Structures are given as structure tokens and as C-alpha cells.
Amino acid sequence: MQAAIDQKKPGAKLSREIQAKLGQQLRAVYDDVVNQGVPDRFAALLEQLDKSDKGNS
């Protein structure tokens, strides 16, 4: 049984049409996330980190 598991299985291939549709869907989902921006609390933390990095250089 182990020999059957060790054998390479051919990878499934997606058509160009399916790949394009997946790409559109992923862009739609992630565009919404990117457009939400960074919450003020995170921006303040990033600013503090940036200042501390400059002070340690």
C-alpha cells in the first residue's frame, strides 16, 4: 500500500477560462480588504515602531 502512496500523481490542470475566473474572484475579495485601509490604532503602532527603529540606527 505504501508504494501506491509514494507514486507521483499527475497534477490537475485548470483551463485558462477557469484560471481567469478564479483570478477575478480573488481580486474582488482582496480589493475590498485592501481598500479598507489600516485602522488608526495600527497606523499609530507602526509610527511608534518606525520612530524606535530610527532612534536605534
C-alpha positions, 0 to 999 in steps of 0.5 A: 500500500505504501508504494501506491502512496509514494507514486507521483500523481499527475497534477490537475490542470485548470483551463485558462477560462477557469484560471481567469475566473478564479483570478477575478474572484480573488481580486474582488475579495482582496480589493475590498480588504485592501481598500479598507485601509489600516485602522488608526490604532495600527497606523499609530503602532507602526509610527511608534515602531518606525520612530524606535527603529530610527532612534536605534540606527 
